[in-house]
């Protein structure tokens, strides 16, 4: 007897998906509820479980095909050797894990800390430090850092800039006999032959459904939202001092590092309480005001940017916020975020500083 595998209901307003990866091949033994295929929707990847124990039969669609909700995509052959072999398939469950899972010690941290705690390369300079280095034409590799793990601080680069100004100009080098001028060619060198048309190559790569959806949503936001960007300087010295003072104790007590994102989320929660219009939206001819704050945070995933939502942020403590963000980061890489976790944000926080940006116009994520 054969059991059909159908595309399950994937969420509100989602009517189709793309076949991302077959986790089982024809002839493989499968257990009931064991994932056999991964489908990519506009927002997340969804693993489809086997409806019965048996042997993987015919696959009616290929990787990359678009399938509608309810469509038959495979068959599970039941009975005989297939059903008997099904229990033995349980040790193979790790095969259904997402491609490239995080290795040991690679648990994602909030993005703002990756910038703060990185080592050695120019990419780990904070935006303020990077700006001073560029303004004074300094070589950061020649400056001794006094921050944690030898990181450069603002004071370090300012001191280096002052020291460089105070240095006397180098003495002129001793006169040397002029080097003989290079021999001039008797005739101009022939110009290189133009590249043949066949050597000009282009590569077209099909976007994942997630990237296609993101592109459509960004264009939709540009066309329908009243966009305004303002830039303001904020004195973060008190926040930086508090984090420096308590971060070791915080990590020891809660088992999670204290990043700046928790401060940003709590600051937003307090701000929208005083200015509720910032947390409101327009629906038809009405303005909807909320007494809760659901914060969308951008998380990088292998197949594109996803924006999960921290629910009821106004009621969460710093540790809960940091743990939620870390969990989002891990599951974004694993491809196990749920559709409902990426809906309904009322406020979005973007942190371009992790890329070295001093200012940026954030992406608007339509509700």
C-alpha positions as CSV (number, residue, x, y, z in Angstrom):
1,X,0.0,0.0,0.0
2,X,1.2,3.5,-0.8
3,X,0.7,6.7,1.1
4,X,0.8,10.0,-0.7
5,X,3.0,12.9,0.7
6,X,1.2,16.2,0.2
7,X,2.4,19.8,0.7
8,X,0.9,20.8,4.1
9,X,-0.7,24.1,4.9
10,X,2.2,26.5,5.2
11,X,0.7,29.5,6.9
12,X,-1.7,32.4,6.3
13,X,-1.6,33.8,2.7
14,X,1.1,31.2,1.7
15,X,-0.2,29.2,-1.3
16,X,3.0,27.7,-2.7
17,X,6.6,26.8,-1.9
18,X,9.8,25.7,-3.6
19,X,11.4,22.3,-3.1
20,X,14.7,23.1,-1.4
21,X,16.2,19.7,-0.6
22,X,15.1,16.0,-0.5
23,X,16.2,14.6,2.8
24,X,15.4,11.0,1.8
25,X,16.0,9.3,-1.5
26,X,13.9,6.5,-3.2
27,X,14.6,3.2,-1.4
28,X,15.5,4.8,1.9
29,X,13.7,3.5,5.0
30,X,11.7,6.2,6.8
31,X,9.9,6.4,10.1
32,X,6.6,8.0,10.6
33,X,6.9,11.8,11.2
34,X,10.5,11.7,10.0
35,X,11.3,14.7,7.8
36,X,11.7,13.7,4.2
37,X,11.8,17.0,2.2
38,X,12.5,20.7,3.0
39,X,10.3,23.3,1.3
40,X,11.2,26.9,1.1
41,X,8.4,29.5,1.5
42,X,8.6,33.2,1.3
43,X,9.7,33.4,4.9
44,X,11.1,30.2,6.2
45,X,12.1,26.6,5.3
46,X,9.6,23.9,6.4
47,X,10.5,20.3,6.8
48,X,7.7,18.0,5.7
49,X,7.4,14.8,7.8
50,X,6.5,11.3,6.4
51,X,2.8,10.5,7.0
52,X,3.7,6.8,7.5
53,X,6.5,4.4,8.2
54,X,7.9,2.5,5.2
55,X,10.2,3.0,2.2
56,X,10.7,6.2,0.2
57,X,9.0,5.7,-3.1
58,X,8.7,8.0,-6.1
59,X,9.6,11.6,-5.9
60,X,7.2,13.5,-8.1
61,X,8.9,16.8,-8.0
62,X,12.5,17.9,-8.3
63,X,14.6,20.4,-6.3
64,X,13.8,23.9,-7.4
65,X,10.2,23.0,-8.5
66,X,7.3,25.2,-7.3
67,X,4.6,23.2,-5.6
68,X,1.1,24.3,-4.4
69,X,-0.4,23.6,-1.0
70,X,-2.1,20.2,-1.2
71,X,-0.1,18.9,-4.1
72,X,1.3,15.3,-4.0
73,X,5.0,15.5,-4.1
74,X,6.1,11.9,-3.1
75,X,4.9,8.4,-2.2
76,X,5.7,6.3,0.8
77,X,5.5,2.5,0.2
78,X,4.2,0.7,3.2
79,X,4.4,-3.0,4.2
80,X,7.0,-5.7,3.6
81,X,10.6,-4.8,4.0
82,X,9.9,-1.1,4.0
83,X,7.7,-1.1,7.1
84,X,10.1,-3.5,8.9
85,X,13.0,-1.3,8.1
86,X,11.3,1.9,9.3
87,X,12.3,1.6,13.0
88,X,15.9,1.2,12.0
89,X,15.7,4.6,10.3
90,X,15.5,6.4,13.6
91,X,19.3,6.6,14.1
92,X,19.4,8.4,10.7
93,X,17.4,11.4,12.0
94,X,20.5,13.6,12.1
95,X,20.5,13.5,8.3
96,X,17.5,15.7,8.4
97,X,19.4,18.5,10.1
98,X,19.9,21.7,8.1
99,X,22.9,21.9,5.9
100,X,26.0,23.5,7.5
101,X,24.8,23.4,11.1
102,X,26.9,25.6,13.5
103,X,30.0,23.8,14.7
104,X,31.1,23.5,18.3
105,X,31.5,26.8,20.0
106,X,29.7,28.7,17.1
107,X,26.5,29.6,19.0
108,X,25.5,32.9,17.5
109,X,25.8,36.0,19.6
110,X,23.8,39.2,19.2
111,X,25.3,41.0,16.2
112,X,26.3,44.1,18.1
113,X,28.6,42.0,20.3
114,X,30.3,40.4,17.3
115,X,31.5,43.9,16.4
116,X,32.4,44.7,20.0
117,X,34.3,41.6,20.9
118,X,36.0,40.6,17.7
119,X,39.8,40.5,17.5
120,X,42.6,41.7,15.3
121,X,41.1,42.9,12.0
122,X,40.0,46.3,10.9
123,X,36.5,45.0,10.8
124,X,36.4,44.9,14.6
125,X,37.0,48.7,15.0
126,X,33.9,50.4,16.4
127,X,32.5,53.1,14.1
128,X,33.8,55.9,16.3
129,X,37.3,54.5,16.3
130,X,37.2,53.8,12.6
131,X,36.2,57.4,11.9
132,X,39.1,58.8,13.9
133,X,41.6,56.4,12.2
134,X,40.4,57.5,8.8
135,X,40.4,61.2,9.6
136,X,44.0,61.1,10.9
137,X,45.3,58.6,8.3
138,X,46.5,56.3,11.1
139,X,47.6,52.7,10.8
140,X,45.5,50.8,13.5
141,X,48.0,47.9,13.4
142,X,50.7,50.1,14.9
143,X,48.6,51.4,17.8
144,X,48.6,49.6,21.1
145,X,45.0,48.9,22.3
146,X,44.2,49.3,26.0
147,X,40.7,47.9,25.7
148,X,39.6,44.4,26.5
149,X,41.6,41.8,24.6
150,X,43.8,44.6,23.2
151,X,41.0,46.3,21.3
152,X,41.5,49.9,20.3
153,X,39.6,52.5,22.2
154,X,38.7,56.1,21.2
155,X,41.4,57.4,23.6
156,X,44.0,55.1,22.1
157,X,43.6,56.5,18.6
158,X,43.3,60.1,19.7
159,X,46.5,59.7,21.7
160,X,48.2,58.2,18.6
161,X,47.0,61.1,16.5
162,X,48.4,63.6,18.9
163,X,51.7,61.7,19.1
164,X,52.0,61.7,15.4
165,X,51.4,65.5,15.2
166,X,54.1,66.1,17.8
167,X,56.7,64.1,16.0
168,X,59.3,66.3,14.2
169,X,59.4,66.1,10.4
170,X,61.9,63.5,9.2
171,X,65.4,64.9,8.2
172,X,66.0,65.1,4.4
173,X,67.7,62.0,3.1
174,X,71.3,62.4,2.0
175,X,71.8,63.4,-1.6
176,X,72.4,60.5,-3.8
177,X,73.5,60.2,-7.4
178,X,70.5,60.3,-9.6
179,X,69.5,56.9,-10.8
180,X,69.8,56.5,-14.6
181,X,66.6,57.2,-16.4
182,X,65.0,54.1,-17.8
183,X,65.6,53.6,-21.5
184,X,62.8,54.9,-23.6
185,X,61.3,52.4,-26.0
186,X,61.9,53.2,-29.6
187,X,58.2,52.8,-30.3
188,X,55.1,52.7,-28.2
189,X,54.3,49.3,-26.8
190,X,51.4,47.7,-28.7
191,X,48.0,47.9,-26.9
192,X,46.7,44.6,-25.5
193,X,44.3,42.9,-27.8
194,X,40.7,43.5,-26.9
195,X,39.1,40.6,-25.0
196,X,37.2,38.3,-27.1
197,X,33.4,38.3,-26.7
198,X,33.5,34.8,-25.4
199,X,35.6,35.8,-22.4
200,X,33.0,38.2,-21.0
201,X,31.0,36.0,-18.7
202,X,27.8,36.5,-16.7
203,X,26.3,34.2,-14.2
204,X,22.6,34.1,-13.4
205,X,21.7,32.6,-10.0
206,X,18.1,32.0,-9.2
207,X,17.1,33.8,-6.0
208,X,15.7,31.8,-3.1
209,X,12.0,32.4,-2.3
210,X,13.2,34.2,0.8
211,X,15.2,36.7,-1.2
212,X,12.5,37.1,-3.8
213,X,10.0,37.9,-1.0
214,X,12.4,40.3,0.6
215,X,12.9,42.2,-2.7
216,X,9.1,42.5,-3.2
217,X,8.5,43.7,0.4
218,X,11.3,46.3,0.2
219,X,9.8,47.7,-3.1
220,X,6.4,47.6,-1.6
221,X,7.6,49.6,1.4
222,X,9.3,52.1,-0.8
223,X,6.1,52.6,-2.8
224,X,3.6,52.7,0.1
225,X,5.3,54.0,3.2
226,X,6.0,57.7,4.1
227,X,9.7,57.3,4.7
228,X,11.7,59.8,6.7
229,X,15.3,59.4,8.1
230,X,16.8,61.5,10.8
231,X,20.3,61.2,12.4
232,X,21.0,62.0,16.0
233,X,24.1,61.7,18.2
234,X,23.5,60.0,21.6
235,X,25.9,60.0,24.5
236,X,26.4,56.3,25.2
237,X,29.1,56.7,27.8
238,X,26.8,55.8,30.7
239,X,25.5,52.7,28.9
240,X,29.0,51.6,27.9
241,X,30.2,52.1,31.5
242,X,27.3,50.0,32.9
243,X,27.9,47.2,30.4
244,X,31.6,47.2,31.2
245,X,30.9,47.1,34.9
246,X,28.2,44.4,35.0
247,X,28.8,42.2,31.9
248,X,30.9,39.5,33.6
249,X,28.5,39.3,36.5
250,X,25.6,39.3,34.1
251,X,27.0,36.4,32.1
252,X,27.9,34.4,35.2
253,X,24.4,34.8,36.6
254,X,22.3,34.4,33.4
255,X,24.5,32.3,31.1
256,X,24.3,34.9,28.3
257,X,26.5,37.8,27.3
258,X,25.2,41.3,27.9
259,X,25.1,43.2,24.6
260,X,23.9,46.6,23.6
261,X,20.7,45.3,21.9
262,X,19.1,44.8,25.3
263,X,19.6,48.4,26.1
264,X,18.2,49.5,22.8
265,X,15.1,47.3,23.2
266,X,14.4,48.5,26.7
267,X,15.0,52.2,25.7
268,X,12.5,51.7,22.9
269,X,9.9,50.2,25.3
270,X,10.2,53.2,27.6
271,X,10.0,55.6,24.7
272,X,6.9,54.3,23.1
273,X,5.2,54.3,26.5
274,X,5.7,58.1,26.6
275,X,5.1,58.6,22.9
276,X,2.6,55.9,21.9
277,X,2.2,57.3,18.3
278,X,5.6,55.9,17.5
279,X,4.2,52.4,18.1
280,X,1.0,53.0,16.2
281,X,-0.1,52.1,12.7
282,X,-2.7,53.2,10.3
283,X,-5.4,50.7,9.2
284,X,-7.9,52.2,6.8
285,X,-9.1,55.5,8.3
286,X,-8.2,54.5,11.9
287,X,-5.0,54.8,13.9
288,X,-4.3,51.7,16.0
289,X,-2.5,52.4,19.3
290,X,-1.0,49.6,21.3
291,X,-0.1,49.1,25.0
292,X,2.5,46.4,24.1
293,X,5.7,46.5,22.1
294,X,6.6,43.7,19.7
295,X,10.1,44.4,18.4
296,X,11.3,43.1,15.1
297,X,15.1,42.4,14.9
298,X,17.0,41.7,11.7
299,X,18.9,38.4,11.8
300,X,21.2,37.1,9.0
301,X,20.5,33.6,7.7
302,X,22.3,31.6,5.0
303,X,19.4,32.1,2.6
304,X,18.7,35.8,3.3
305,X,17.7,38.3,6.0
306,X,14.9,37.3,8.4
307,X,13.1,39.5,10.9
308,X,11.8,37.6,13.9
309,X,9.8,39.4,16.6
310,X,10.5,39.8,20.3
311,X,7.0,39.7,21.8
312,X,5.9,41.9,24.7
313,X,9.4,43.5,25.0
314,X,8.1,46.0,27.5
315,X,7.7,43.2,30.0
316,X,11.1,41.4,29.4
317,X,14.3,41.9,31.4
318,X,17.7,42.2,29.9
319,X,18.5,38.5,30.2
320,X,15.3,37.5,28.5
321,X,15.9,39.8,25.6
322,X,19.5,38.6,25.1
323,X,18.5,35.0,25.3
324,X,15.7,35.5,22.8
325,X,18.0,37.3,20.3
326,X,20.6,34.5,20.7
327,X,18.0,31.8,20.1
328,X,16.7,33.7,17.0
329,X,20.2,33.8,15.6
330,X,20.9,30.1,16.1
331,X,17.6,29.0,14.7
332,X,17.9,31.4,11.7
333,X,21.1,29.6,10.8
334,X,19.4,26.2,11.3
335,X,16.4,27.2,9.3
336,X,14.0,26.3,12.1
337,X,12.3,29.7,12.8
338,X,8.5,29.5,12.6
339,X,6.3,31.6,10.4
340,X,4.4,33.0,13.4
341,X,7.7,34.2,14.9
342,X,8.2,36.6,12.0
343,X,4.7,38.3,12.0
344,X,3.2,41.2,13.7
345,X,6.1,43.4,14.7
346,X,5.1,46.9,15.8
347,X,8.6,48.4,16.0
348,X,11.9,47.5,14.3
349,X,15.5,48.0,15.6
350,X,18.3,47.9,13.0
351,X,21.9,48.0,14.0
352,X,24.2,49.0,11.0
353,X,27.1,49.5,13.3
354,X,28.1,45.9,13.1
355,X,29.1,46.5,9.5
356,X,31.1,49.6,10.4
357,X,28.4,52.1,9.4
358,X,28.2,55.4,11.1
359,X,24.7,56.2,9.7
360,X,22.2,54.3,7.6
361,X,18.7,54.3,6.4
362,X,17.1,51.2,7.9
363,X,14.9,48.8,6.0
364,X,11.2,49.3,6.7
365,X,9.5,46.0,7.4
366,X,5.8,46.3,6.5
367,X,3.4,44.8,9.1
